[in-house]
Every structure is written in C-alpha cells, then in structure tokens.
Amino acid sequence: MKFDAIITGGGLAGLMCGIRLAEAGKRCAIVSRGQSALLFSSGSLDLLSRLPDGQPVTDIRAGLETLSRQAPQHPYSLLGADRVFGYAADAAALLARCGLTLQGETALSHQRLTPLGTTRGAWLSPPEVPRQPLAWRDVTIAGIAGFLDFQPEFVASSLAKRGIVTRTAELQLPALDPLRLHAGEFRAVHIARNLEQPDVLAALVEELLPLARDTDALLMPACLGLEDDQQWHWLNQQLPCPLYLLPTLPPSVPGLRMQRALERRFRALGGTLMPGDEVRRITVNPGEPIAVETRNHGDITLRSQHVVLASGSFFSNGLIADRSGVREAIMGLDVAQSASRSDWYQTDFFKPQPWQQFGVQVDARLQPTLRGAAQPGLLAIGSVLAGYDPIAQGCGGGVCAVTALHAAERILGAGGTEL
Ligand SMILES: Cc1cc2nc3c(=O)[nH]c(=O)nc-3n(C[C@H](O)[C@H](O)[C@H](O)COP(=O)(O)OP(=O)(O)OC[C@H]3O[C@@H](n4cnc5c(N)ncnc54)[C@H](O)[C@@H]3O)c2cc1C
C-alpha cells in the first residue's frame, strides 16, 4: 500500500501533521496503537510557561529568544523563534478548522484555573475553563455526589486564600445512580455520556439553579460535551450566573473531545486512520520508499517517501527505559540521555526531572539519526523528541503542534531545507 506520507502515532502531534498534509491534498495514513496522552490531559495546550532557569514566561516571543540561549537543543531553539511563532498561530487556526473553539493568544500566555484551585500558564484553553483575571467576590463550587475525580474543597481552599468567598455543594443527579454502583465506572466520560440525555441535562439545570442565585460564578467538574461545547453554552443560557468547568482526573472529557475532533477532521479530509494497529518495523533504504510493517497488515507493507514518527514519550511507549538505558522503541534511533542512571532523576520529586528531556535527537529539519547515520525521508515530532521538559517548562502541547506543522511543511516542500 502506497501513501504520500505515513505517520506512526495518532496523538496530538501525529493527527495535526496528518491533518495539515491531508488539507494540502496528500494521501496520508496514521497508524496508532492505543490511547494518546490527550485522554489524560487538561484540554488546555501549553506553549511556553517557564524557562529552564525557572523564570516564568508571559511574552512568548521574548521567552523564545531567551530559551534559544538557555536551551539550544530545545525543539523550539532548533526551529528558531520566528518559525515557532508562525507555526503556533497556524496551529490555533488548524484547531479552529477542526471545530475546537479554544481561547488564548500566541503572543501572550494566560493563567488558567486548575482543579486544585491554583493557576497555571497556558496557550489555548477551552472557553469553559476559567482564566485570570478571576473577577469574582463569591463563587460556588459544585461536586457530584460520590464522584471522586474532582474535589470541590481543594478548589475552595485555594480560592479562599485569594480572598474569594467560597461555598461548596454536592449535585445529587439520581440518574447517575447506576454508575455509582461501580466505582470504576463513575468517571467523567461516563457522566458526560449520561448527560447527553435531555432529561438528565434538565435535572442538572434544576440542581444548579438554586446554587446559581447568590453567587458570582458556579464551577463544576468538566463532565459535559464529548463532541463539542454546545451543552455548556446551553447551560449558561439557563443560569443567572456564569458556569465554568474544571478538568477532572483522567479520562478527560475536554481531552477526548479534542482527540475526536482531530480524528473527525483527518477522516473527513480523506485520511486513512488505522486505530489499534501497531508499527512493528520501519526500514529506510536510501533511494527507495520507506517500508512500514504493522501488526494488523502482516505481510502487506505500507510504503511512502515520507514517514513521520509521532509515537510519543514513555507514556505511550514511544520511548522505553530499561536497565541498560533509554531507547526509541521501533527503530532504536539515537536518543539523547544522561550517561549514568543516577543522573536520570533528582531526588526532590518536585524539581525538574532530567529524564523528561530524554528522547529522539533531531536537527532543525526534524531528521533523526540511527547510529549517527541520517535516515532520509524520516522525521520525528512531538513528545518522542529530546531536549525539553513539558512539565517544568509548560510546553508539551506547543512542541507537538509546532513540530507537527514543521514536519508537514517540510514534506510539502515549504520548510526551507530539503529533506
Ligand atoms: C498524562 C499527560 C498529560 C498531559 N497533559 C498536557 C496538557 O494538559 N497540556 C499540554 O499542553 N500538554 C500535556 N501533556 C504533554 C503531552 O505530551 C502533549 O500535550 C501531547 O498530547 C503528546 O502528544 P504526542 O502525539 O506527542 O504523543 P501521544 O499523545 O503519547 O501519542 C502517541 C501515540 O502513538 C501511539 N504509538 C506509540 N507507538 C506506536 C507504534 N509502534 N505503532 C503505532 N502507534 C504507536 C500511541 O499509542 C499513542 O496513541 C501531557 C502529557 C501526559 C503524558
């Protein structure tokens, strides 16, 4: 089977790259083994919140300039501030074309409210997520009885420290009782599925109305809207004060919504998505199309001049750590890592962890190497890459989006240096 491009991994990076290529009319396949990190994410995307020396970043362009001095191997530094800035703006537009109405600016990060009631820098957030400035004197945080993946008291105690008057409440929603019988099923995604029924949504309004009367804002867990944010808009029209949603423990409804929207767009553009399949081998022979062998396709080899590795980090087994070191799982590509295992981590759990920066080494063209040899036609993107710390630097979603679009532009022949 021949394609213009084959992508390994259908998370944020692989899907954004595939969508850009499909929008340009390329015949593109995405092979993806399992769930992506999106299902475990907040639903907000980070671009750059902190520099390696710990300085917070608000002005993104200035932050990128300083980053290139502090971390020359960071994927943003390899690409250069101008390209990163341009791709970030393009990425926001691409997400909008997928039907994702995210709020935020490329030039200036915002602070979103977390499920712990603290704030965290972000680039793009769903409109239902509260953002600074929080102009509330008085706020009510409603949990759902028996739902353990969101604790209103955490939010209330953090907001109270900012001088906001807080109240907590518990929604009963008896229609959810069948879920309550099985703790493992009482999750945000299952609640969202139940709330798709009009009578259950109407019951939610009935319970929210009395809480909404004497407060500046209502907060509740993000258990609404697997496909889009229409239910949230509708609820806001029914209530006398604004309703906001906060992410829960995984599985994440906003993350699943993003995954589905990206997959929908890729398929609608004619892309071939192969979920549940696994790339077992990628063979690069100079002068020939790259051969991709997958578990489900057996001896039918997929072939393309361009293969993009978007297989994720340790979380998705794109990278694997064992006693001998860290390796890239499919080809054994060259990986940046510290020589000694004792340097993999810092004993203080809350400090930046060196292992977060391990990953596939690439150049400015996003080309990886195998035992020092270039692999023509192969590109690596997203969280499989080395050189950045998505947690400490708050740049995970941004690196995925920016490198995905750079890879796509390189395949389309507009990325500067030739493949
Ligand atoms: C738990 C968690 C939460 C996060 N939350 C946020 C957040 O809120 N905001 C933010 O900006 N960033 C967040 N990040 C950072 C995150 O890494 C990125 O935002 C992004 O979602 C990662 O996308 P990715 O496509 O690189 O990898 P992944 O999402 O990991 O996707 C890789 C995909 O490749 C597939 N795959 C792997 N190997 C193979 C193979 N051999 N064959 C076929 N398929 C394969 C996997 O099954 C998976 O579906 C989070 C990361 C984690 C781990």
The ligand as an ORCA input file, in Angstrom:
! r2SCAN-3c Opt
* xyz 0 1
  C      -0.541     12.351     31.230
  C      -0.141     13.524     30.409
  C      -0.888     14.706     30.470
  C      -0.520     15.809     29.691
  N      -1.286     16.949     29.765
  C      -0.970     18.005     28.976
  C      -1.769     19.183     28.973
  O      -2.771     19.269     29.688
  N      -1.410     20.206     28.151
  C      -0.315     20.129     27.335
  O      -0.030     21.075     26.600
  N       0.471     19.029     27.326
  C       0.169     17.971     28.114
  N       0.955     16.846     28.090
  C       2.135     16.828     27.244
  C       1.804     15.890     26.062
  O       2.936     15.129     25.884
  C       1.358     16.563     24.812
  O       0.439     17.575     25.040
  C       0.739     15.657     23.722
  O      -0.604     15.313     23.945
  C       1.586     14.457     23.369
  O       1.232     14.100     22.051
  P       2.073     13.114     21.128
  O       1.281     12.997     19.881
  O       3.489     13.515     21.037
  O       2.116     11.719     21.901
  P       0.985     10.780     22.479
  O      -0.221     11.546     22.830
  O       1.647      9.985     23.529
  O       0.591      9.847     21.247
  C       1.438      8.879     20.734
  C       0.575      7.843     20.063
  O       1.445      6.929     19.368
  C       0.968      5.610     19.543
  N       2.084      4.683     19.318
  C       3.217      4.508     20.048
  N       3.976      3.534     19.497
  C       3.313      3.094     18.399
  C       3.583      2.102     17.427
  N       4.686      1.339     17.467
  N       2.679      1.903     16.427
  C       1.547      2.647     16.361
  N       1.252      3.604     17.278
  C       2.118      3.825     18.278
  C       0.451      5.609     20.972
  O      -0.441      4.544     21.201
  C      -0.242      6.987     21.030
  O      -1.567      6.913     20.594
  C       0.620     15.740     28.858
  C       1.371     14.561     28.811
  C       0.998     13.467     29.577
  C       1.831     12.210     29.477
*
